[in-house]
Structures are given as structure tokens and as C-alpha cells.
Amino acid sequence: MKVEIEILLKRANGFILDALEDLKRGDYDLAMFHIEQACQLIIKAKLLDLTGYFERTHSLRRLLNDLSSIFKQKELERFVNENWNVLRNLEFSYIASRYFPEEFRRDEVEEALEIYNRLRELLWDS
């Protein structure tokens, strides 16, 4: 199981590196998509770490709610509540990348990157 977790975390890191390059180029839509993918993978890796499985969904908020019920960390629940709109934007970026001509702004990407960094710290640096 440890190998699978390491693979997910490595992929998440790759997506963040892609997002940073997208941001430099001004490709905000793709940056949001890459951040969403990174968030999804670090959450799924933590679920795998704690339970041995994760639900097959792309909803960050649903995954975080699942994790919150297992992880029993009030800070995680507070994180979800405080960042509900950014998490929703990230989820929408996943859907929009495939089906809708939606655009995101630089400030939304920067906020999403901050959320990723806080989430990574909350899940993996504690």
C-alpha cells in the first residue's frame, strides 16, 4: 500500500509543478485543472493511508468529508467549511476542462494554490 500512496503523492507533485508553469504562461484554466488533480490525489492518498481505499469520485468536498469523518481532525472540518467556495471552483474546473468553455482568473488560481499548500500541510506534514 505504501508504494501506491507514494505514487499518488508523486503524481500530485507533478500536477502542482504543471500548475506553476501554467500560471507563468497565463494559462489559468489549465492551472486550476492541475491544482484540482493534485488536491484530489493527496486526499485520496491520505484516505488510502488511513483506510486502505478511497471512493471513486472527483468531488473534493465529498472526499474531504469522508476523510474528516475518519481523520477526526476538527481542523480539517474547519478547513472545508472556510474554503467551500474555492473547493467548489476547483471541482468545477475539473468539469469545465471537459465540457464547458469556462475561464478562471489569476487570483482564483493563486487562491487555489494556497488551498492546495494548506491542505497538503494539514494532511501530510502533521
C-alpha positions as CSV (number, residue, x, y, z in Angstrom):
1,M,0.0,0.0,0.0
2,K,2.9,2.3,0.7
3,V,4.0,2.2,-2.9
4,E,0.6,3.2,-4.1
5,I,0.5,6.2,-1.7
6,E,3.9,7.3,-2.8
7,I,2.8,7.1,-6.5
8,L,-0.2,9.3,-5.8
9,L,1.8,11.9,-3.9
10,K,4.4,11.9,-6.7
11,R,1.7,12.5,-9.3
12,A,0.2,15.3,-7.1
13,N,3.6,17.0,-7.0
14,G,3.8,16.7,-10.8
15,F,0.4,18.3,-11.2
16,I,1.5,21.2,-9.0
17,L,4.6,21.7,-11.0
18,D,2.5,21.8,-14.1
19,A,0.1,24.3,-12.5
20,L,3.0,26.6,-11.6
21,E,4.2,26.5,-15.3
22,D,0.6,27.1,-16.4
23,L,0.4,30.1,-14.1
24,K,3.6,31.6,-15.5
25,R,2.2,31.2,-19.0
26,G,-1.1,32.8,-18.0
27,D,-3.0,29.5,-18.8
28,Y,-5.3,29.9,-15.7
29,D,-7.9,27.3,-16.8
30,L,-5.3,24.6,-17.1
31,A,-3.6,25.7,-13.9
32,M,-6.9,25.3,-12.0
33,F,-7.4,21.8,-13.5
34,H,-3.9,20.7,-12.5
35,I,-4.4,22.1,-8.9
36,E,-7.7,20.2,-8.7
37,Q,-6.0,17.0,-9.8
38,A,-3.2,17.5,-7.2
39,C,-5.7,18.1,-4.4
40,Q,-7.7,15.0,-5.4
41,L,-4.6,12.8,-5.3
42,I,-3.3,14.0,-1.9
43,I,-6.8,13.4,-0.4
44,K,-7.1,10.0,-2.0
45,A,-3.6,9.1,-0.8
46,K,-4.5,10.0,2.8
47,L,-7.7,8.0,2.5
48,L,-5.7,5.1,1.2
49,D,-3.2,5.6,4.0
50,L,-5.8,5.6,6.7
51,T,-8.4,3.1,5.4
52,G,-6.8,1.2,2.5
53,Y,-9.3,2.5,0.0
54,F,-11.0,5.7,-1.4
55,E,-14.3,6.4,-3.1
56,R,-14.2,6.7,-6.8
57,T,-15.3,10.3,-7.1
58,H,-13.9,13.5,-8.3
59,S,-15.6,15.7,-5.7
60,L,-13.0,17.2,-3.4
61,R,-15.6,18.2,-0.9
62,R,-17.1,14.7,-0.7
63,L,-13.6,13.2,-0.4
64,L,-12.7,15.7,2.3
65,N,-16.0,15.0,4.2
66,D,-15.2,11.3,4.1
67,L,-11.7,12.0,5.3
68,S,-12.9,14.3,8.0
69,S,-15.2,11.6,9.4
70,I,-12.2,9.1,9.6
71,F,-9.4,11.5,10.4
72,K,-11.3,13.1,13.3
73,Q,-9.4,16.3,13.0
74,K,-11.6,19.4,13.7
75,E,-9.1,21.5,11.7
76,L,-9.9,19.6,8.6
77,E,-13.6,20.1,9.0
78,R,-13.0,23.8,9.6
79,F,-10.7,23.9,6.5
80,V,-13.6,22.5,4.3
81,N,-16.1,25.0,5.7
82,E,-13.8,28.0,5.4
83,N,-12.7,27.1,1.8
84,W,-16.0,25.8,0.5
85,N,-16.1,28.2,-2.5
86,V,-12.6,27.6,-3.6
87,L,-13.1,23.9,-3.4
88,R,-16.2,24.3,-5.4
89,N,-14.2,26.3,-8.0
90,L,-11.7,23.5,-8.2
91,E,-14.3,20.9,-8.6
92,F,-15.9,23.0,-11.4
93,S,-12.5,23.3,-13.1
94,Y,-12.4,19.6,-13.4
95,I,-15.8,19.5,-15.1
96,A,-15.2,22.7,-17.2
97,S,-12.0,21.3,-18.6
98,R,-14.0,18.7,-20.4
99,Y,-17.4,20.1,-21.0
100,F,-17.7,23.9,-20.6
101,P,-15.8,26.9,-22.0
102,E,-15.2,28.4,-18.6
103,E,-12.3,30.8,-17.8
104,F,-10.6,31.4,-14.5
105,R,-8.6,34.4,-13.3
106,R,-5.1,34.6,-11.9
107,D,-6.3,35.5,-8.4
108,E,-8.5,32.4,-8.4
109,V,-5.5,30.2,-9.4
110,E,-3.3,31.8,-6.7
111,E,-6.0,31.2,-4.1
112,A,-6.4,27.6,-5.2
113,L,-2.6,27.1,-4.9
114,E,-2.7,28.4,-1.4
115,I,-5.5,26.0,-0.6
116,Y,-3.5,23.1,-2.0
117,N,-0.5,24.1,0.1
118,R,-2.6,24.3,3.3
119,L,-4.3,21.0,2.5
120,R,-1.0,19.3,1.9
121,E,0.3,20.6,5.2
122,L,-2.8,19.6,7.0
123,L,-2.8,16.1,5.7
124,W,0.8,15.2,5.2
125,D,3.0,17.5,7.3
126,S,1.4,16.9,10.7
